Amino acid sequence: MSLSGNLKTMDLAEVLQWVTLGRKTGTLTFIRDKTKNHIFFKQGKIISSRSNEPTKQLGHFLLFQGKITEAQLKRALEIQLQTRVHLGKILVQEGYAAKEDIEKALIGRTQEVIYDLFLWEEGLFHFTANSFNLDELILIDVDVNAVIFEGVRRKDEWARIRQVFPSNNVVLAIRSDCNLKALNLTPLQKKLLFLVNQGKPISQIILELHGSDFLVNFELFQLYEQQVLKVKEVREGPAKPVDPQRLFVQGQELMRNQKYAEAIAVFQEVLRLDPQNIWADEHIEQAEQAMCQQLYSTSLPQHKVPYFTVSESSLTQYKLTHQEGFVVSRINGAWDIKSIVMLSPLREIEVLQILEKLIRMGLIDLK
């Protein structure tokens, strides 16, 4: 038996309880914009998860927790490409992380995937019975009732946060009357304050830390409530997309003409305003895959190493976005394109598009 719907009309807690109380085995899939999350159940129990969001993948989750470094993740991903061994096992074998940390991270990652779903105001969901291969999953045991309780709590907490931080375009500042030396700060809080002091908006801080919207906003909000931080500026967000009702046909035409970048932008707008348009979601995946392969085979070979053609000190005059700035910060003249893509919390296509733009601007070249 399957179940489909929209979180706008059916509460997430109800969906999870339907699977749990029915002791069902299968995959519960959630789709919104570019994000696709899969929760795997066996007889009503959560046993694994999967997400196309880089920050929900094991390596980036461990980076955010401070359990591994970018250099260690880079090396582990290179080994994984050669051996196809699970990333967690490689991290333990190489001595980069303890087995206990990996086990906790696998559970924590699945919990975070579900917690974030509680913050979605709408999004498609679909349950498919007996739709996975156990041999392909890293099995865990997650308490569904505990996840629901925490998810509801976070939803309430998120509403409180958004009253103070209306979006991720907020820029914070350290209060002048705050004595930082008297505070017992965690390593994460120290990183946050360092990035705040650089004038970075919350959206850029999330990128730098490989974190999620909620976890970074929550930690910043705690510092705000402790009178450590204040709101300095609320920057204007990106313009709202034009009503895209007629854009789907245009997107299909762009696909036929192999104009994948334009097609992706069109289908994302369609899906953003019409989450139930599953055809738009499928077209996005097809276009992204085709575009990545096109870029790798033409202008951005994976083994090529980006390097600067201008002085790094001059980059500030180009007014790069924080996503572009993040990619720029990973260009060191030694890491190839494949490594930069693997280590980025951005999607593969986004990293490649940024690198291509930087080449067109004459800021970098490849060797």
N, C-alpha and C positions, 0 to 999 in steps of 0.2 A: 504494500500500500504506500502511495506517495502523498505528499502534502506540499502545496505551493501557495504563495501569497505575497503580501507586502507588509513590512513591519509598520507601515503607517496605519494599517487596519487590524493587525494581529500582534499583540505584545510578544516580545522576545521570550519572556519568562513562560508564557503559554506554549510557545513553540517547543522550548526545551523540555517542559513538563510533558507535552504530548509524546515526545520521543522516549522520555525516561519512564513514564508510567506505563507506556505500551511495550516496554522492554524491546524496543526495536533495534535492528541492526542495519546500518547503512550510513549514508553520507548526507549531512545537512549543509547545503551550500548557500552562501549569502553574497549578493552582488550589489554594489553601488558605485557608480562612476567607473573608475579604473580598478577598484578594489574587488577582489574575489577571495573569500575565505571558505575553507572547508573544515567541518567538524565531523570526526568519524566516531560512530557509536557501535558498540557490541552489546546486545541485550540491554539496551537502555543506558549503558555506561560510556562515558567519554574515554576513548582509548588513544586518540591522536588528533592532530590538526595540521592544516597546511594553509599558507597564505601567499599571495603574489606580492604582498607588501614587503620590501626588503627589511624594514625595521622589525618585522615579525618573524624573520628567519633567525635561526639559532646563532649564527656568527654575529650579527648586528645586535641581537639581544644581549649576548655576552659582552660585547663592546660597551654597550650602555651601562651595564652593571660594573664595568671596570675589571672584569675577570680575565680579559685578554687584551692584547694591543693590536693595532692595525697591521703591524708587520707580522705578527703571529698568525692573524687571520689570513693574510695574503699567502703566507707559506702553506697553511693548512688547505686553502682552496686550490692551490697549485697541485698539491698531493692528491686532493680529491679528484681533480680532473684526470689525473694519470691512473688512479687506482679504483675510482668509483666507490670507495669506502665511505661510510657515513661520516660527516664532518665531526660529530661528537667523538667518535672513536679515534679519529686522527688527532684531535686536540689533546686527548688523554695520552695517546702513544707518543706524541712529540713532547709531552711534559708541559704543555701550555696551560692545561686546566686539569683539575681533579675530577675524578669520575663522579663524585657527589655533586660538584658544581654543574656538570653536564646534566645529570638527572634532574636537579632542581630547575635548571634553565628550561629543559624540555617541558616540564609541567608548567612553569611560570609563563613560558611563551604561549602555550595553549590557553591559559587563563587570561592573558592579556588580549588575545584574539577575541575571546568571548566578551570580556569586559568592554572592549571598544564597541562591540555590536550594540551594547546597551545605550550608547551615546548616539546611535544612528536614529534620526527622526523618520527615515524611510529607507527602503531597500528591498530588493527581491529576495525571497528565500525559496528553497526547494529541497525536499527530502526524497532521496532515492534509496530504496531498500537494496541491501546486499550488493553494494556498488564499489567495493574496493578489494584489494589483494593484501591480506595481512602481512605477507612477506615483504611488502614494500613500505611498511610503516614501522616507525619506532614507537613501541607501545608504552603507554603511561596509564595512570589511574587518577582521574580527577573527580572530585565530589561535585556532582551537578548542583545539589541544593546549596552548597557553600558558594559556588560560582554565581548562582542566581542572587543570593543574599548580597554578595559583594558588588555584583553588577548594578543592582538597584541602589545600593549606597553610593556608588560612584556616579550614577546618574544624578542623584541629588547634589552631590559634591560638585559635579560639573556645572550645574545651574548656578551655584554660588560663585564658582570661579568666573563664569562668563558675565556675571554682573559687574565684576571688577576688570577682567580682561575680556572685552567684548569680541576679540578675535586674536589670531596669532600675529597680527600686524602691530601689536602693542610693543613699545620700547620702554624698558624699565631703567631705573637708576638707583644706585645705593644712596640711602638717606645720609645727609651730611652730619646728622646728629647721632649716627650709629657707630658704636665702638666695636669694630669687627674683631679686635684682639680679645675681647671679653667673651666672644661667642665660641661655643663648642661645635664647630661646623663639621659636617660629614665630607668625605672626598667629593661626592656629587655636588653638594652645596658650594664647595670651593670652586669647582669647575663652572657652575652656574654664575657665580658672582664675577668670575674672571671674564666670562663672555658678556654679561650684562655691562660690565665696566668698559667694554669695547664698543658699546652702543648698538649691539646687535638686537634686532627684533626677536620675539619669541620664535617665529617660524625659522629663523636662521639658527637659533640655539638648538632647536629640535634636530636640525640637520647635522650640526657639528657634533652632537652627542649620540647620534644614531638612535634617538629615543622616539617615543610615541607622543602624540598630542597630550593625552591625559597625564602621563607620568611627569613630563617636563612642566606642564602648566601647574600640576599639583604641587610640585616641589617649589616652584617660584611663588605660588600662592601662599605656601607656608611661610616663606621668607617675608612676603608682603604683610601677612597678619602679625608676624613677629616684629614689625616696624623696621625691618632691615631694608626693604625695597619700597619704592614708590613708583607710580605710573608717571613716566616722563612725557610720553607722546603716544597717540593712537594714529598710526599712519593710515592713509586711505588704501583700501583693498583694491584688488583688480576689478575692473568694470564688469557688471553682470552681463552674461551672454544674451544676445538677441534671441527672441523666441525662435527655436529651430525646427518648428513643425514641418517645414518643407525641405529641411536640409538633408534628410535621410537619402532621398533620391540623388541629391547632389553628391553625397558621400560615395554612393555606389558608382557614380560616373567617374569620380576621381580614382577609385580603386581600379576600374577598368583601364584607365589611362596611366596606371602605375604611379600616380601622384600620392604616395602613401602618407607623407607628412600632413598634407592638406586634408586627406581623408580621415586621419586619426583625429585631428582637431574638430572636424565636423561631427563625427560620430560621438565624441566625448560630450559635445554640447547636446546632442540628441539624447544621450543616455542621462545626462545631468538633469534634464528637465522631464524626461520620460523614463524612469528607472525600470519600468516593465518592458521596455523595448529590448528583449534579449538578443534580437538580431544585430542591434547596434553594438552590443558587448562582444559578440562573436566577430563582427567586422573589425573591431578595434584590435583584437588579438591577432587576427590574420594580417592586418596592415602592419602592426608592430613587428611581427616576425619577418614579414617580407622586407620591411624597411631596414631592419637590423642586418639581415643577410646582404641586402643591397649595399649598405654602407661599408660592411666588412670587406666585401669583394671589390669595392671601388676606392673610396677616399680614406677609409679608416681600417686598414689591415690590423688584426688583433695583435700581431707581434711588434708593430711599430711603436716607438717610444716618443711621446710628445715632449717638446722642449720649448722654452721661451725664445722668441725672436726680438723681444723688447725687454728693457729692464723691469724687474718685478716692482720696483718702486713707482713706475709710471702707470701701473695697472689701475690705480684709483681714479684716474681721469676718464676711464671708459665707462664708469657707472654700471658695473656688472651687477646682475641680480645676485641674491645670496646663494641660489643654486649654482649659478655660474662661478661665484666666488669659491664655493666649496670644491668644485671640480678643479679650479685653478690651484687651490691649496694642495691638491694631490699630485700636481705635475712637478716632478723633481728631477727629470732628465734621466731617470733610471727605471721607473715603472712603465711597463708597456700598457697599451690600451686595454688589453684583457684584464690586467691587474687593477687598473683604475675602475673599470666597470664592476668587477667582483667586490671591491671594497666600498663601493658607494652605496649609501642608503637610498639613493635615487633609483628609479627604474632604468633598465638597460637602455631603452630607446632615448630616455631623457639625457643620460650621460653622453651618448653618441651625438645627439643633436647639439649639445653644448660644445663638445669638442669640434664638431664641424663648424659651428658658428665662430669659435675662437680662431680657427684656421682662416676662415673667410675674412675676419677682422685683421688678420696679419699679426696676431698676438703670439701664436704658437706655430710650430711646424713639426714634422715627423721625421725620425731618423731610424 
